[in-house]
Each structure stands twice: as C-alpha cells, then as structure tokens.
Amino acid sequence: MIKLKTSRTFLLLILIPIFIEALVFLIIPILGTLGISFLDYNPLNHSSRFVGLDNYRELLDDPDAVKALKNTIVFTLVAVALNIVISLTVATLISQMKSNKTRSFFRMIVFLPCMAPMVASAVVWGRSIFNTKIGLVNQIIEAFGGDGVAWTGDAKYVMFSVIVFTLWADLGYNIILYSAGIDGIPGEVYEAAELDHAGGWKKFYHITLPLLGRTTTFVVLMTLISYFQMFAQFSVLLYKDGPQNSGLVLTSYIYENAFIYKEMGYASALSVVLFLLILIVSIVQQRINRVDWEY
C-alpha cells in the first residue's frame, strides 16, 4: 500500500511540469482569447470597451469572414480527402516491395519534402514552379502546345494550386504513419486469406483497411486539425489573399485583423469560431470513426 502511494506521488510530481505547460500555453490563452472576444480591444488604445456579442454579430454581416470560412472548409475537406487517399495508396505500394532497403529508400524520398520549412518551400514553388512566365508547370504545358496559366493569380486556380503544394509538402507524414500501420498487421492474416484464394484487392479491402482503422482515425484527426490551421502557404504563395479573396482563409483573416488592423477583439472572435469549428469536426470525426477490433 505504501509503495502504491509512493508511485502515485512520483507520477504526480512527474506530471506537474506538463500541467503547468498546458495551463500557461493552452488553457490561459484559450480563456484569454475568449475574454478578449467580448471587448473592443485595440492594443494601441489605453482602454477597452466591453461590447458583449457585438464581435460575433459582426461576423455574420462580414462578407470577408463568410468567404474565409467557406474557403477554409473547402480547402480542408478536399485536401484532407486527397491526402488520405494518396497517402494510403503510396504506403500500400511501398509495403508491397520485398526488400527492406527499397522500402526504407522510398519512405525517405516521400518524407524529404516534410523536412523543408513550409515558408521556404512555398517561396520556391511560387517563384519557380507556379510562376506565370517562367514556371516549370507552364513551361511543360507550353511545350505540349497549351497556354500558360496564372496558377496563383487566377481565382479559378488559386485553391487548386495551394492544395497541390500542401499535399506535396505534407504527404510524407501520413505515408510513414500508414506504412507503420501496415507493417504492424500480422502476416498470418494475409497468409490465411491467400489460402482462401483472396486476391490483392480483396485482401486490401477486407484486411488492410479494417485493421488500419485506428491508424486512419488518428491520421484523419491530426490532418484535419493541421489543415484547419494552415497559414504559411496562403500567405507566401498568394498576393493579398489572391484575386477576389479566393485564397482568404480564417487563419489569414485572423492575422490581418489582429496585426494589421489592430482589431484584437474581432480577431479573437474569429479565433473562437475557428476553435469551435475544429472542436466540432474533431468530435464528429471521432464518433464516426470509432473502431473496435483486435488481431
């Protein structure tokens, strides 16, 4: 009994720094943001006026806020869906390779873009790949007799361009996670399926997909949270949120209101909306993807 109490005390002592970190960097900022969202707060003013829900009412009448919300949802849903499909496909192909060295080599190749800073990668893509005049993509199109496209300067192509760049820069993480999940599936399960003359597609659909349930739940949740908060590529690839605000997302709009227009109260209200959106989507996603299985 004494040893049990000592172990619990030791565990609590170890967890104290984590609790302090969560309090200082998570709970207090969230509560502070919520409080500021009820104020007409400008850091350049000496006092702040309490406005209640006025900042939230302004959201409903602000066309830019509605546009940013719509763009954020479209970008996140499309990019996450493509990310999951491509990551799972590539990870499955890599897992089919017989040699461990070959599998490790290709995993390293797909993970390399993740090691580059997002801002630096966005600068390179904006100036050398998506550039209207000298960009690599347009040079290839023109070589086949087509006309160049203003990838980041035409409202029709802005979101497509950002999604393509994001997938290139971020796919490696999920490919590695899926590869680890596939490697963790016992080989005996596949051997039993082969004895029943199951083909490649049947093994993938009836064995790989179900047994990757927990991995998929984690990957989808983490990718959703990450993509809702994407900021760097929209700020670097696009000029002033793109034509007709076609690249305006909530993170960019929060930044503009907070640090350019100094409307901290309104920016905090936008941040609360983004927080609630991520929270709701995360809860719904977890409930939809509940899995209960064992090998």
N, C-alpha and C positions, 0 to 999 in steps of 0.2 A: 504493500500500500504506500509506503514511504517512497519507494522507487518510482511508483506511478506519479505521485505528486511532484517529485523532483523532475521527472521527464516533462510533465506538463508545464512546470515553471520554466524549464530550459527552452521549450518550444515557444512559449510566450515571449521570452526575452529575445529569442532569435527573430520573432515576427515584429517586434517593436519598430525597428527601422523601416520595415515595409509599410506598416500602418502610418508612420509619420510621413513617409514619402507620398502615400496615397492621399493623406489629409492635406498636405501642402500643395501638391501638384495636380490633384484631381478633384477632391471634394470642395475645397475652398474656392478654386477657380470657377467651378460649376455654379456654386451658390453665389459667388460674386457677380458672375455674368447674369444670372437670373435677377439679382437685385438691381444691377445697372440697367437692365432692360425696362425697368419701370421709371427710369429717370430720363430727363432731357439733359444728358451728361455730355459736356464738351471739356476736354482736359485743359483748354485754354481759358475757360471761364473760372471765376472764383467760387461760384456756387452752382448747384444742380437742382433743377425743379422737378418735383415728383409729378409724373404725368399719368400714372396708372397704366392702363392698357392702350394708351394712345399709340405707342410704337407698334403694337401688334395690329391695331386697326389700320395704321398707315400701310402695313404690309399688303393688306387686301386691296388697297387702292393704288398700289405702286406697280405699274406695268413691268418695270425692270425686275422687281422681286419675283413676280409671277414668271417672267421669262427665265430668270436664273433658276427657279425651282424646276420648271419644265425641262430645261437643258440638263440640269443635274440628274434628274430621274432618267431621262432618255440615255444620257451618257453612261450612267451606272448600270442600268439594266442591260443595254446592248453590250457594253464592254465586259461585264461580268459573265454574261452568257457565252460570248465568244471565247473568253479566257478559259472557262471551264471546259468547253468542248475541245478547244485546241490543245490545252494542257493535258487532258486525259488521253487524247489521241496520240500525241507525241510520246507521252510516258508509256503508253501501251506498246507503241512501236519500238521504243528503246528497250523495253523489257523482253521483247522477242529475240533480241540479239544474244547469241550464245556466249560470246566472250565477255568476261567481266571488265577487261581493259577497254573493249569497244564501248560498252555501256557507260563506263566512267568517262570516257573521252567525250561522248555526245552529251552527257549530262553537264560536263564542264562547258561545252560550247554553248548550250542553250542558257546556261546561267551567267555567262560573261556579261551580257547587257545589264543585268541586275547590279553588277558591281560598279558600273559607271554612275556618277552623280546625275540625277534626273535633269537638273538645270543644264549641265554641260552637254548631255545627250540632246536635249531639246534645242540648244543653240546649233549643234552640228546638223540636226535634221532640218531645222528651219533655214539654214544658210546653204546647205549642200545637197539636200535630198528633196525638200518641198519647195525650194526656190523656184519662182516662176520662170526666170530666164535661163539660169544655168543649173537648175536642179537635176539630179540624177533621174528621177521619175519622169520628168518632162522630156529629157533627152532620149530616154528609151521610147516614150510614146511617139516623139517626132521621128525617131529612126524607123518606125513602122508606118510612117505617113500620117500620124494623127496630129492633133493640135494640142499644144501645151495647156495646162490647167493651172489656175491660181488656187493652189490647194489650201492655203491659209488666208486667201484674200477674196474668196467667193463663198457666200453664205451657204451654198448648196454642198460644199465640200469641207467646210471647216470641221464639223463634228466627226466626219469620216476620217479626216487627217489626224485629229487628236486621238481618236480611238486606235488607229493603226499604230501610231507612235507609242501609245500607252501599252498596247499588247506586246510590242517588240521589247519595250523596256522592262516589262513586269512578268512575262510568261514564265521565266525561269524558276521563280519561287514555287509556283504551283506544280510545275513539271517535276521538280525534285520531290515535293510532298507526295504527289501521286506515284512517282517511281518507288518511293519508300513504302507506300501503302501496298502496291502490287507485289513488291519483294517480300512483304510480310505475310502474304497469302500462302498457306502451306501447299507444297507441290502435290501432296497426296490428293488434294481436292481435284486438281486438274487431271491427275492420272486416273482417278475414278471416273471422271467424265469421259476420258478417252476410251476407257473400257466399254462405255455405253455408246461409243461411236459419235460423240458430240463433236461438231466442227468448231472452227475458230470463233465464228460469230456466236454460236450457242454458248460456248464457254465464257465469252466476254459478257454476254447479256445475262446469263443465269448464274455466273460465279463471280467474275471480276467486279461487275457493277454493284451487286448486293453487298459483297464483302468489303467494298470501298465506301460503304455508307457513312461511317464515322469520319473518314478522311474527307469525303465530299462535303459533309456538314461543316467541318472546320474550315475547309478551303473556301466554300461559298460565303460563310460568315465573315471571315477575315478579309476576303476580297471586296465584299460589299462595303464593309466599314472603311476600307482603304480608299475605294473609288469614290465614295461619297465625299471624301475629304481631299481629293486630288486638286492641286493648285498650281504646281510649278509649270506643267506643260501648257496650261491655259494662259499663264502669264508670259511665258517666254515665246511660245510658238506663235501666238496671236498678237496683233496690234490693237490695243484698246478694245479687247473682248471680241474682236472680229467684226466684220460688216453686219450691221443690223443686230448687234448683240448676239450673233449666232453662237458665240463661244462663251457667253456670260454664264457662270455657274455661281452657286451660293458662296463658295469659298472666296472667289474673286470679288463678289459684291460685298461680302463682309469686310474684306480688306480695304476696298475703296471707301466704304462708309466710315470705317474706323480710323484709317491712317491718312486718307486724302481729304475727306470732307470733315473729319473730326467729329462725326456723329456717333459717338460711342454707345449711346443708349439704343439707337436704331440698329447699329451693328450687333449689339448684344441680343436684341430681339431676334435678329436673323440667325444668330448663333444658336439660340434656344430652339428655334424652329428646326435647324439642321440637326441638333442633338436629338430632338424628339423624333425626327424622321428616321435617323439611324437606329434609335432605340426600338421604334415600332417595327421597322423592317427586320431587325435582328431577332426580335421576339417571334414574329410571324415565321421567319425562315427556320428558326429552331423548332417550332411546333410542327411545321410541315415536314421537316427532315428528321424527325425522331426515328432512330433506328434501334432495334433490339435484336442482336444476333451474337453468336459465338461460333468459333471454329469447331 
